[in-house]
Amino acid sequence: MSFEEEAKGLARLVKAGGVTIFSGAGLSTESGLQDFRSRDGIWAHADPTRLASIEALEEFLEFYKARLYVPEEIQPNIGHEIVAKWEKEGYVEGVITQNVDRLHQKACSVNVWELHGSLEPVRCHRCGREGTTADFLAGKPCSYCGGRLRPSVVLFGEMLPQRPLEAADELSDGCKTFIVLGSSLVVSPANYFPRQAKSRGANLVIVNRDPTPLDGIADLVVHEGIGAFLSETEKYM
C-alpha cells in the first residue's frame, strides 16, 4: 500500500468518528525532545529500572533536570495540532498518553489522560505539597519540610494513577478506531490498551518509525514520520 493510500485509509477511519489516540515519546521527538527506547534514545545508555526508580530518587532527579525537562521553547508539532483539531471536530474522543511533556494540552487537546504523570506540578516527595518548577530545577528543597522536590512523573516502583487508568480503559473499550502514535508498545500495562481495543472490535492503527510487538494484529501499520503522515491524512478529511 502506498503512502497516499495509507493516508486515505486513515482518513476514512477518522471521519467515521469514535477515535482514541494513544501517544508515546515518538510523537514528541518531532518537537525536538529525545525519545526513550530507540537505538539513540535516553535509555540506550541508562537502565531505567535502576535510575528511574523510587529507590534512586536523588540520582534520578539530577538525571531528569539534565536530560528530560522540557524547555519553554519546545512547542507542539503538527502531529499534536492535528490530533487537537480532530478532537475539536468531534472525531477524537480522547487521548491516552505515555508522555509527561503536556504538549497535547499546549496544542489545545482537552480530554487528555496521562498514564505516567506529568512534569507539573512539582511536589515534595516527603510531604506532598506543591513547589515551583524553578525551585526544583535550582535544586532547592521543599519550603515546608525540607524534603526533595520532584516532578509528578511516575517512577518504576510506583503505581500508575488510578483515574487515568480508568479513563484509558473506558476509551479503549468503546472506541471504533484506536490510533497509536509514536509508541514502542513494550511498556506494561500501557501496551494493554491497544490489545483491549482490538479485542473489542476496534480498528487498530499503529504509526511508528520502528516496528512494534503489536504490528501483527494491527489493521494499518505505517513506519513513517507522524507529522508527515497525519498531514497527508488531513488532505483527505
The 8 nearest C-alpha neighbors of each residue, nearest first, counted from 0:
[[1, 4, 5, 2, 3, 219, 221, 6],
 [0, 2, 4, 3, 5, 6, 7, 221],
 [1, 3, 5, 4, 6, 0, 228, 221],
 [4, 2, 6, 1, 5, 7, 231, 232],
 [3, 5, 7, 1, 6, 2, 0, 8],
 [6, 4, 8, 2, 3, 7, 1, 9],
 [7, 5, 232, 3, 9, 8, 4, 231],
 [6, 8, 10, 4, 5, 9, 235, 232],
 [9, 7, 5, 11, 6, 10, 4, 12],
 [8, 10, 12, 6, 11, 7, 13, 5],
 [9, 11, 7, 13, 12, 8, 232, 236],
 [12, 10, 14, 8, 9, 13, 7, 15],
 [11, 13, 9, 15, 10, 14, 8, 176],
 [12, 14, 10, 15, 16, 11, 90, 9],
 [13, 15, 16, 11, 12, 10, 90, 236],
 [14, 16, 12, 13, 11, 17, 90, 175],
 [17, 15, 90, 14, 13, 18, 91, 89],
 [16, 18, 175, 174, 92, 90, 91, 176],
 [19, 17, 91, 176, 16, 92, 174, 177],
 [18, 20, 177, 93, 92, 91, 94, 174],
 [19, 21, 94, 178, 177, 95, 179, 22],
 [22, 20, 179, 95, 96, 94, 178, 180],
 [23, 21, 96, 180, 179, 181, 182, 97],
 [24, 22, 182, 181, 97, 25, 98, 26],
 [23, 25, 34, 27, 26, 181, 98, 182],
 [181, 26, 24, 28, 23, 27, 182, 34],
 [25, 27, 181, 24, 28, 23, 180, 29],
 [26, 28, 30, 29, 24, 25, 32, 31],
 [29, 27, 32, 31, 30, 25, 33, 26],
 [28, 30, 27, 31, 26, 76, 32, 25],
 [31, 29, 27, 28, 76, 32, 75, 74],
 [32, 30, 28, 29, 33, 73, 27, 74],
 [33, 31, 28, 27, 30, 34, 29, 69],
 [34, 32, 28, 40, 31, 41, 35, 24],
 [33, 35, 40, 24, 28, 25, 41, 36],
 [36, 34, 40, 41, 42, 37, 33, 24],
 [35, 37, 40, 42, 34, 43, 38, 41],
 [36, 38, 40, 39, 35, 34, 43, 41],
 [37, 39, 40, 43, 36, 42, 35, 41],
 [38, 40, 37, 43, 41, 36, 34, 35],
 [41, 39, 35, 37, 34, 36, 43, 42],
 [40, 42, 35, 43, 34, 33, 44, 36],
 [41, 43, 45, 35, 44, 40, 36, 46],
 [44, 42, 40, 41, 45, 39, 38, 36],
 [45, 43, 42, 41, 46, 40, 39, 47],
 [44, 46, 42, 43, 47, 41, 50, 49],
 [45, 47, 49, 48, 50, 42, 44, 51],
 [48, 46, 51, 50, 49, 45, 42, 52],
 [49, 47, 46, 51, 50, 52, 155, 156],
 [50, 48, 47, 46, 52, 51, 55, 54],
 [49, 51, 47, 59, 52, 55, 46, 48],
 [52, 50, 47, 154, 59, 49, 48, 155],
 [51, 53, 155, 154, 54, 50, 55, 49],
 [52, 54, 56, 55, 154, 156, 155, 51],
 [53, 55, 52, 56, 49, 156, 50, 51],
 [56, 54, 53, 52, 58, 57, 50, 59],
 [55, 57, 59, 53, 58, 54, 60, 52],
 [58, 56, 60, 59, 55, 61, 147, 54],
 [59, 57, 61, 60, 55, 56, 62, 50],
 [60, 58, 62, 56, 57, 50, 61, 51],
 [61, 59, 63, 57, 62, 58, 64, 56],
 [60, 62, 64, 58, 63, 59, 65, 57],
 [63, 61, 59, 65, 60, 64, 66, 58],
 [64, 62, 60, 67, 61, 66, 65, 59],
 [65, 63, 61, 68, 62, 66, 60, 136],
 [64, 66, 62, 63, 61, 67, 68, 60],
 [67, 65, 63, 64, 62, 68, 41, 33],
 [68, 66, 63, 64, 69, 65, 62, 33],
 [67, 69, 64, 63, 66, 70, 65, 118],
 [68, 70, 67, 71, 73, 100, 32, 72],
 [69, 71, 72, 73, 68, 74, 67, 32],
 [72, 70, 73, 69, 74, 68, 100, 102],
 [71, 73, 70, 74, 69, 30, 31, 75],
 [74, 72, 71, 70, 30, 69, 31, 75],
 [73, 75, 72, 30, 76, 102, 71, 105],
 [76, 74, 102, 79, 106, 30, 105, 80],
 [75, 77, 30, 78, 79, 80, 29, 74],
 [76, 78, 80, 226, 79, 81, 75, 230],
 [77, 79, 226, 81, 80, 76, 225, 82],
 [80, 78, 82, 76, 77, 81, 75, 103],
 [79, 81, 77, 83, 106, 78, 82, 84],
 [80, 82, 84, 78, 83, 79, 77, 85],
 [81, 83, 85, 79, 84, 80, 86, 78],
 [84, 82, 108, 86, 80, 81, 85, 107],
 [85, 83, 81, 87, 86, 82, 80, 88],
 [86, 84, 88, 82, 90, 87, 83, 91],
 [85, 87, 91, 83, 89, 84, 88, 90],
 [88, 86, 84, 89, 85, 83, 90, 91],
 [89, 87, 85, 86, 90, 84, 91, 83],
 [88, 90, 86, 87, 91, 85, 92, 16],
 [89, 91, 16, 85, 86, 88, 18, 17],
 [92, 90, 86, 18, 85, 93, 89, 19],
 [93, 91, 18, 19, 17, 86, 90, 89],
 [94, 92, 110, 19, 91, 111, 20, 95],
 [93, 95, 20, 111, 21, 19, 112, 110],
 [94, 96, 21, 112, 20, 111, 167, 113],
 [97, 95, 22, 113, 98, 21, 114, 23],
 [96, 98, 23, 114, 115, 113, 22, 99],
 [99, 97, 96, 100, 23, 24, 115, 113],
 [98, 100, 117, 118, 101, 116, 115, 97],
 [99, 101, 102, 98, 118, 117, 69, 103],
 [102, 100, 104, 103, 99, 105, 117, 98],
 [103, 101, 105, 75, 104, 100, 106, 74],
 [104, 102, 106, 101, 105, 108, 79, 107],
 [103, 105, 107, 108, 106, 102, 101, 109],
 [104, 106, 102, 107, 103, 101, 75, 108],
 [105, 107, 103, 104, 80, 75, 108, 79],
 [108, 106, 104, 105, 83, 109, 103, 80],
 [107, 109, 83, 104, 103, 106, 110, 111],
 [108, 110, 111, 107, 104, 83, 93, 86],
 [109, 111, 93, 94, 108, 112, 92, 86],
 [112, 110, 94, 109, 93, 95, 113, 108],
 [111, 113, 95, 163, 94, 96, 114, 110],
 [114, 112, 96, 116, 115, 97, 163, 95],
 [113, 115, 97, 116, 163, 96, 112, 159],
 [116, 114, 153, 97, 113, 152, 159, 99],
 [117, 115, 152, 113, 153, 151, 114, 99],
 [116, 118, 99, 152, 151, 119, 100, 115],
 [119, 117, 150, 151, 99, 152, 100, 120],
 [120, 118, 121, 117, 150, 151, 132, 152],
 [119, 121, 151, 122, 118, 150, 129, 117],
 [122, 120, 150, 119, 130, 149, 129, 151],
 [123, 121, 129, 130, 128, 148, 149, 127],
 [122, 124, 148, 127, 125, 128, 126, 147],
 [123, 125, 147, 127, 148, 126, 122, 149],
 [126, 124, 123, 146, 127, 147, 144, 128],
 [125, 127, 123, 128, 124, 144, 146, 143],
 [128, 126, 123, 122, 124, 125, 129, 148],
 [129, 127, 122, 123, 126, 130, 143, 141],
 [128, 130, 122, 121, 123, 127, 120, 131],
 [131, 129, 122, 121, 141, 128, 123, 132],
 [130, 132, 134, 133, 121, 135, 129, 120],
 [131, 133, 135, 134, 121, 136, 130, 119],
 [132, 134, 136, 131, 135, 137, 130, 139],
 [135, 133, 137, 139, 131, 132, 136, 138],
 [136, 134, 132, 138, 137, 133, 148, 139],
 [135, 137, 133, 138, 134, 132, 64, 139],
 [138, 136, 134, 135, 139, 133, 132, 64],
 [137, 139, 135, 136, 134, 140, 148, 147],
 [138, 140, 134, 137, 135, 141, 148, 136],
 [141, 139, 145, 147, 146, 148, 142, 138],
 [140, 142, 145, 146, 143, 144, 148, 123],
 [141, 143, 145, 144, 140, 130, 146, 139],
 [144, 142, 141, 145, 128, 146, 126, 140],
 [145, 143, 146, 141, 142, 126, 125, 140],
 [144, 146, 141, 140, 142, 143, 147, 125],
 [147, 145, 141, 125, 144, 140, 123, 124],
 [148, 146, 140, 123, 124, 141, 149, 145],
 [147, 149, 123, 122, 135, 141, 140, 124],
 [148, 150, 121, 122, 123, 124, 147, 151],
 [149, 151, 121, 118, 152, 119, 122, 120],
 [152, 150, 117, 118, 116, 119, 121, 120],
 [153, 151, 116, 117, 150, 115, 118, 154],
 [152, 154, 115, 116, 157, 159, 151, 155],
 [155, 153, 52, 157, 51, 53, 156, 152],
 [156, 154, 52, 157, 51, 48, 53, 153],
 [155, 157, 154, 53, 52, 158, 54, 153],
 [158, 156, 154, 155, 153, 159, 53, 52],
 [157, 159, 160, 156, 153, 161, 155, 154],
 [158, 160, 161, 114, 115, 153, 157, 164],
 [161, 159, 162, 163, 158, 164, 114, 116],
 [160, 162, 164, 163, 165, 159, 158, 166],
 [161, 163, 165, 164, 160, 166, 112, 167],
 [164, 162, 166, 112, 165, 161, 114, 160],
 [165, 163, 167, 161, 162, 166, 168, 160],
 [164, 166, 162, 168, 163, 167, 161, 169],
 [165, 167, 163, 169, 168, 164, 162, 170],
 [168, 166, 164, 170, 169, 165, 163, 171],
 [167, 169, 165, 171, 166, 170, 172, 164],
 [168, 170, 166, 172, 167, 171, 173, 165],
 [171, 169, 167, 172, 168, 173, 174, 166],
 [172, 170, 196, 168, 169, 173, 174, 192],
 [171, 173, 169, 170, 196, 168, 174, 199],
 [172, 174, 170, 171, 169, 175, 196, 199],
 [175, 173, 17, 176, 18, 171, 170, 172],
 [176, 174, 201, 17, 18, 202, 177, 173],
 [175, 177, 202, 18, 201, 174, 203, 19],
 [176, 178, 19, 203, 18, 20, 202, 204],
 [179, 177, 204, 20, 205, 21, 203, 19],
 [178, 180, 205, 21, 22, 206, 204, 20],
 [181, 179, 22, 206, 182, 21, 26, 207],
 [25, 180, 182, 207, 23, 26, 22, 24],
 [181, 183, 23, 184, 180, 25, 22, 24],
 [182, 184, 211, 185, 181, 36, 207, 209],
 [185, 183, 190, 182, 186, 211, 212, 213],
 [184, 186, 183, 190, 187, 212, 211, 182],
 [187, 185, 184, 190, 189, 188, 183, 191],
 [188, 186, 189, 190, 185, 191, 184, 192],
 [187, 189, 191, 190, 186, 192, 185, 159],
 [190, 188, 187, 191, 186, 192, 114, 184],
 [189, 191, 184, 187, 192, 188, 186, 193],
 [192, 190, 189, 194, 188, 193, 195, 187],
 [191, 193, 195, 194, 190, 171, 189, 196],
 [194, 192, 196, 195, 191, 190, 197, 177],
 [195, 193, 197, 192, 191, 196, 198, 190],
 [194, 196, 192, 198, 193, 197, 191, 171],
 [197, 195, 171, 199, 193, 201, 198, 194],
 [196, 198, 201, 194, 200, 199, 195, 203],
 [197, 199, 195, 200, 196, 194, 201, 193],
 [200, 198, 196, 197, 201, 195, 172, 173],
 [201, 199, 197, 198, 196, 202, 175, 174],
 [202, 200, 175, 197, 176, 196, 199, 203],
 [201, 203, 176, 177, 218, 175, 197, 204],
 [202, 204, 217, 177, 218, 197, 176, 178],
 [203, 205, 178, 219, 217, 218, 220, 179],
 [206, 204, 179, 220, 178, 207, 221, 219],
 [207, 205, 221, 180, 179, 222, 220, 181],
 [206, 208, 181, 222, 209, 180, 205, 223],
 [207, 209, 222, 223, 224, 210, 206, 181],
 [208, 210, 207, 222, 211, 183, 37, 223],
 [211, 209, 214, 208, 207, 212, 222, 183],
 [212, 210, 213, 183, 214, 184, 209, 185],
 [211, 213, 214, 184, 210, 185, 215, 183],
 [214, 212, 215, 211, 216, 217, 184, 194],
 [213, 215, 217, 211, 216, 212, 220, 210],
 [214, 216, 213, 217, 212, 218, 211, 220],
 [217, 215, 214, 213, 218, 203, 197, 194],
 [218, 216, 203, 214, 219, 215, 204, 220],
 [217, 219, 203, 204, 202, 216, 220, 205],
 [218, 220, 204, 217, 205, 221, 203, 5],
 [221, 219, 205, 204, 206, 214, 217, 222],
 [220, 222, 206, 223, 205, 207, 219, 208],
 [223, 221, 208, 207, 206, 209, 220, 224],
 [224, 222, 208, 221, 225, 207, 228, 206],
 [223, 225, 227, 226, 228, 208, 222, 207],
 [224, 226, 228, 227, 229, 78, 223, 206],
 [227, 225, 78, 229, 77, 228, 224, 230],
 [228, 226, 230, 224, 225, 229, 231, 223],
 [227, 229, 231, 225, 230, 226, 232, 224],
 [230, 228, 232, 231, 226, 227, 225, 233],
 [229, 231, 233, 227, 232, 228, 226, 234],
 [232, 230, 228, 229, 233, 234, 6, 227],
 [231, 233, 6, 229, 230, 234, 10, 235],
 [232, 234, 230, 236, 235, 231, 229, 10],
 [235, 233, 232, 231, 236, 230, 7, 6],
 [236, 234, 233, 232, 10, 7, 231, 6],
 [235, 233, 10, 234, 14, 232, 11, 13]]
